[in-house]
């Protein structure tokens, strides 16, 4: 079943891609191929291989248990929230929280993860910002 | 010869030498950590190399590539977990030897085989890359178009996974490459009106996502592994008896590894597997394979290191990545605005010489690391994942952000972490995605140039003999397996009737 789902997703993606290609405006420059021909070509490859998949799926793979899936979903959510918060609260604070969460979910106690989170965040800040001079997102504390 | 000399002279620059030593050590750490391999390491380092000059950047990535591949053997032998997938076959004989108290001997053999394979293949790189580039000297856009198309079609045949899965993943990569302003026509495509996608989807954040963050997500589903270090005696260089036993295997495996490296998209992992199997087939000691046969270690390690030099040949000479890690090196070159091919060697005279010299130093350092540092580096593997993976995560984020101080790149990296994780889970190769993305823009651009060259008469593409050869190879790569299958079926039916 999951191969059919992926085949369906692939086909949808190809169709969506073609639909968006049809509304690409013409170029002011004259060009033999034009901006649309190539996307049509890839969409055809994508659609054909997805169709193949829909009709001839491989044997069912093993799906992770629901608990694990939720875990991955949560980790992904934390990462997205992290990316959103980065410019708001700055690198050091956002990173300390994200690292602590991941460390906790990977099996540390709460106290351990807080310590690991704060120290990795500060460590990276020192190495990358102060030593290597990379600019990291600045927060309200100025770091 | 002059190039080698100028390359070696460049090593007189203490900064460059220090860089090589530092990245060799960093690569070794990456290599011994299970879950982190050469490709992940190069992807994580990629954004930080963008601030360097192109030669140093390539040196860093190539050194990481070499040392991480070499270091995979240390963990394979001492804890029976390959530090990188390219060392998976090293476990088969390395660990049994270690259990018998012969870890030192196993590591010695691995070190010698790796160094030999690595040295021969960088020699090959140095000779073959300019030759291959010279062949490409007369290539026009049609030939390059056909060649790049062939490079893409090879994705269908790469190891593991079904051809259709790889094709879907590759097509997805090419599709992503069309996002942004079309270079030939100046038209915006698939930007959905957002300014952030105007320049297209960057190679670097995607690589960080699919090779770094996706791996982190995968590891988060398998937490309960404990690693035990085998006690070991001092590492020693193999004696004459051992060397006599492995020498044919090392030579054969170096050849196999280099050749497989040159093939588009196939890298160290496949090289070590094939060469292990070949070694077992030819060896008089074949029954001992899997029980601690040093020939097995030699086969696997010589091949995976030889694949490195081999894989850089088409990457630097033609712009067709010879392995997953080479795809990252290619992405780095392209991001820096360098176009691999004959012009690269002409414009950047010392380029090849310095890379040659750097890999030479790195390979010699392996002897020191392998003989002296193995027990120390092996200890690194006992770092608990709960500390290691958050660090990798942060490293990924810092890298993605550092490219151009853009939050969009962080989001792209995270999104591709999730996409990459789902792909890996369901047997789609993220390597295909990466290569599709890197080659996609090139294919389209060269098609446009060719058709413009023929004034719109695109069928003229099929009048060029070299292009035609590549088109034929493309068809063979895509449908060869099915065709032979079909022919066999038909002939069998005829015989039966």
Interface residues (C-beta under 8 A of the other chain):
Chain A: X2 X3 X6 X10 X13 X17 X20 X21 X24 X25 X26 X27 X28 X29 X31 X32 X33 X34 X35 X38 X39 X42 X43 X45 X46 X49 X50 X52 X53 X58 X61 X64 X68 X71 X72 X75 X76 X79 X80 X82 X83 X86 X87 X95 X98 X99 X102 X103 X105 X106 X107 X108 X113 X116 X117 X120 X121 X124 X128 X134 X135 X136 X137
Chain B: X162 X164 X165 X167 X168 X171 X172 X174 X175 X178 X182 X184 X185 X186 X187 X188 X189 X190 X213 X217 X220 X221 X223 X384 X385 X386 X387 X389 X390 X391 X393 X394 X395 X397 X398 X401 X402 X405 X407 X410 X411 X414 X417 X418 X421 X425 X426 X427 X428 X440 X443 X444 X447 X448 X451 X452 X454 X455 X456 X458
